[in-house]
């Protein structure tokens, strides 16, 4: 018998919360850096949390594929695939900024069916499954009802590449005097969860990865919003626009 989406969602929720508890246990401890670049940092903790998530999921769903930011293999045809970012917002965590999350999605043939995003700092669990609505700590979420751009809060994601940063800066200048506030908070997963919950009106990023946005994109759709994903530079990256669908957006 194929497990229901509700069962897969419950697994994603449970595993995300356990991973978040492991992250909380690391607060105040020295963090081992695997690699560091101008706009990014990779921690030993990223690998350790992803391995914890992988083991817990595949203990339940042994035949499924697993793809994470820290490695894994894409699923075969007809195979369910778990897509995971163990710490979305690693740079924030490394610098002591309490804004990062665990993101877990389950897909089939490239179509996301289940998503869970857990913020261990605020103890907020955002979750969804296709056709089942979107929730934060068990309470139903809906996107913002604001319709005027000058009342909107827009989040922009600054990816790592020079070209994507330049494109984001163009958007920053274009929208700066048109919206109520612009935000760049450093976690794509939480930006999407915030659009789904109505806290943000839209989120735009060039050059983002599927593990950053798979869970959150479904969440926005299930909360009544709209999501557009297209190809971006470098190869394999995504240009994502997520919004309530009520405010007028222009992409320069």
N, C-alpha and C positions, 0 to 999 in steps of 0.2 A: 504494500500500500504506500502510495506517495504521501509524504507528510504534508499537511495543510500549510497554507501560507501563515495562518495564525500560529502554528507550531514553530515554523521557521522564525517568525517575528519574535516569539517568546524566547527562542534560543539567542537571537541577536541581542535582545534587551538584556538578558541575564549575563551573557558573555561581555557585553560592553560595560555593564556596571561592575563586574568583577575586575576587568582591566582598569577601570577608573579607580577602584579601590587600591589596586597595586600602584597606580600613579600617586595617589595621596600618600601612600606609605613611603614614597621616595622624597617627600618634601623635606628640605633641610639637609639632605645628603649630597655629597659631591657627585657630580654627573660626569661620566666618562665620555669624551668626545671621540667618535669614530673618524669624522672628517669635518672640515670647516671650509666654507667658500664665502665669497663676498656677501652673498645674500641668503645664505642658508647654513645650517649646522645639522649634522647627523650624530645621534647619540647611541651609545650601547643600549640605552633604555628603550629606544625605538625598536631595536631588534628583539629585545627580551619580551616586550609587551606583545609584539606581533606573534612571536612563537607561542606565548601563552594563549592568545586568541586562536591561533591555528590549531593547537592541540585540542582545545575545548570544543571547537566547532566540529572538527573531523572525528572526534570521539562519537559524536551524535550522527553526523552525516558523512560516513566513511567514503562514499562514492563521489562526493562533490569535489569540484576544483577549488583552488584557493589562489587568489592573486592579491598581493599586498604591496605597499610602498617599499617595503624592505625585501621584496623578492617573492617568487611564486611563479606558477605557470597558468596560462590561460586555459579555460575549460575546453574540452572537446565538444563536438557537436552533440546537442541533446543533453549535455551535462549541466547541472546547476553549478554556479560559481559564486563563491564568497569573495567580495571585493572590500579590502580593509585598509584603513589608515590608522595605525595604532596610536599615533599622537598627531592630530592635525593642529598645527600651531607649535611645532617643536621649538622654534626660535623664541616664542613667548615663554614657554616653559623654562628654557635655558636661562633666560634673563629675569626670571622670577615674576613674569606678568601672568596673572591667573586667568588666562583666556585661551583655552585649548580644549580639545575633545577627542574622544574615541569615536571613529566612524566605521560602521559595519553595514554592508549591503549584500543582498543575495540576488543574483541575476540568472536568467535563463535565455540563451540565445541573444545576449546583449541587452535584454529588457529587464530593468530592475523591478523586482517583485516585493522586496522587503528592505526596510532601512531602519537603523537605530543609530542615534548620535547621543553620546553621554558626556555631559560636562561635569567632571568630578569636583570642580571648585564650587559650583552652585547646586550640585546634586540635582541637576535637571536631566531627565531622560526624555528625549524626543524620539518618537517611533511611528512607524507606519507600515502598512502593507497595501498592495494595489487593490483598490476598491474598498478599503477598510477605513479610510479617513486618516487624519494625522493627529497626534496627541503629544502633550507635554505632561509628564507625571500623571498620566491617566485622564487629563482634561483635554477635550477636543480643541483643536487649533483651527483658526481661519486666518487668511491673509488680511492685510489692512484694507479698510474701506475708503481710505483717503483717495481723492480723485485729482487734486490740484498738485502740480509739480512743486509749487513753492511751499507746500506743506510736507513734502516727502523727505524721508531720510534714505539716502542712497549709499550703499557700501561698494567700495572698489577694491579689487584684489590686485596687489602688486606682485607679479610673478618674478622669476629670477633672471630672465633674459633681457638684454638691453632693448631689443625691439618691443617686447611686450610691456616693459616699463614705460617706454616712450609713448606707446598707444594709451596706456592707462593715464599718463600725465595729460594727454590730449583730452581725455574724458574728464579728468579732474578740472581742467581749466574751462571746459565747455559747460559743465554742470555747476561749477562753484557758486555762481551768482543766481542760479535758477532753482536750486532746491533749498530746503530748510537747513540741512546739514549733510556733509559728506563724511563718511567713516571709512577707515582702513584699519581693520582690527586684527588681521593676521591669522584667521581661521576660516577657510572656505566652508567647512562643515557647519560651523556655528552661524556664519552669515546666512546660509540657506535655511537653517532651522529658525533663525530670527525673521526671515521673510515669511516662512510658513506660519509663524506665530503672530505676525502683524507688527512686530517691533520695528522691522525694516520694511521699506516699500519695494526695494529692488537691490539686487547684487549683480555686479558685472566683473568678469575677470577673463583675461586672455592668458593662454598658456597654462591652464590648470590641468591636473591629472584626474583620471576617472575615479581613483580611490578617494580623492578629495571630495567629490561631488555626487557620487552615485546614490548614496542614501539620502542626502539633502534635496537633490533634484526631485526625487519621487515625493518627498515630504511636501515640497511646495505645491506640486500638482494636486496631491490629495487634500491640501488645505484650500484649494480653489484658485491657486495661482497658475502662472504660465512659465514654461522653461524652454529656452532655445539653446541647443548645443551644436556647434559646428567645429570644423577643423581649425587648428591654430598652429603657430610656430612655437617650438620646433616640432618636427613630425611626431605624431602620436599624442599631442596635447590638444586641449579643448578650449574653444571660445564659448563661454557660458553667459547667458543673460537670464536671470530669474526675477520675476516681479509679481506683484499682486494682479497685474493685468489691467489695473484701473488708471494708472498714471501714464501720461504720454512720454515715451522714451525715444530719443533720437541718438543713434550711434554714429559718431563722427568717423 
